[in-house]
């Protein structure tokens, strides 16, 4: 596993900030609707970028970007995550971590060592539906530990991709009840393009009206907005 791709400038991956985005290979989940499945399933088939060259590009961009988003795949599975985050911080840039929350000890260490400035965690589904949503056996206690670490950290968002037929309104209500005092909850519209399994490519995305209805439902429990 290594650095597989770099977006030099993004206006959409860190709310309110201009960022570069580093894509790291490998993931311990097999979500059937994954868009970055090539990174997750077979990262060895994709060439690694030279880390020093990537850091050089980021350093050259540091005058007009605010930070770097570490995404994947699943960044907490990346062996060199701590070193990479520290090198980005040494340039004087912020670090945002995108994570599925499956490795709470890694998240805790990043927070304690001040390697991260913002965390975006995917809350995949209600806990009882995690295995079918992630395509693997999941220790939901690890997910819960990550949620608590992130909540205490303070600079975060939790987000759920609302996959029709998989993530139902009842699931969203369970998630919202669990996150009741969280800062912000994001529900993301499902997009069927370039997903790993054909049957999920045939699912129609929600309309704006349907997303607004889901926001109204979730907003009964905590501050919610939608994206996508």
Secondary structure, DSSP 8 states (H G I E B T S, - for coil): --EEEEEEEESSSSTTS-EEEEEE---S---TT-SSHHHHH-GGGS----HHHHHHHHHHHTTT--EEEEESS-GGG-TTHHHHHHHHHHHT-EEEEEE-S--HHHHHHHHHTT--SEEEEE--S-GGGHHHHHTS---HHHHHHHHHHHHHH--EEEEEEE-TTTS-HHHHHHHHHHTTT-S-EEEEE---TT-SSHHHHTS----HHHHHHHHHHHTTTS-EEEE-
